[in-house]
Amino acid sequence: MNPGFRSTSLLLLTLAACSIAGAQASPTAIQRITLYGFGAVTGTYTGLDGGKNLGITAGADVGFRPYHLWYPYLEVRGTYPIDGGQVDAQKNVLYGVKVARHYSIFHPYVNVLFGRDKIDYQDGGYPNSAGTLLYINSVSNVFSVGGGLDLDITDQIALKVDGQFQRVGVPVNSSGDIYSKPISIGINYRFDFNRHIHYNRDGSMKGYKPPPPPKPEVVPPPPPPSPDATTPPADTTPAPDNTAPATPTQPPPDTTKPSPDTPAPTPQPQ
């Protein structure tokens, strides 16, 4: 593999890992960045003399918050042939962008990818169009457009069906290009760092409860002002009672003495 291409791919993977690590550091950021990993079995029509490959594709998507129901992703993937067929065995590493829509459990998407492709020509090599050279392998750029569908099986696992149309540069024919068509079927896995929150179709967070508003701060009343040293202290002597003393009560009259106006009783004769 070309060293420059390998370095570029490593840089993209490092940037994706740093973005995910930053998302884990903040609960809010977790919902803005999501990580998906996928693996698939790939059948490829290589576009060179009816060549066919059977390979394995693996990759990852870094997803961001949706914009008007469109879900943007950064994608990196690689394909390795486990059966190169009889003509040419193609292996490549691609990276680019992907945009998806979510319809319940169906998630269709399209992607545009760039990268590098290495072709190993089978049966001892492949001659150029003039027949003057025999190529054992070649390395060139590849441009890929395609799309697919992720079908949710669980909250974290989805069935993936993917198809690509790739233009690969080759030195073995007069046009300098071949057009390969890989078709993949596999599994897409969502790394859910915060399972109790998911996005609705409109991009809002499903199951998200905003934190309660902060309680108002209770401000204690200010302390009473300290007395001024120049002000004399208040007079605390009780005020005199201005009420006049009560008049002493007179003793009740003696009712045992006869009244002077009442005549004495006349003695009766014996």
Protein Blocks (a to p, Z undefined) as FASTA:
>chain_A
ZZklmmmmmmmmmmmmmmmmmmmmpmklmmmpccddddddddddehpghiacdddddddd
dddddeehiacdddddddddfbgbjmbccddddddddddddehjaccddddddddddddd
eehiacdfkopaccfbdcdddddddddddddfblmbccdddddddddddfkbfnopacdd
dddddddddddfblkbccdfkopaehiacddddddddddddddddddfklccddfbdcdd
fbdcdddddddddfkbccfklccdddddZZ
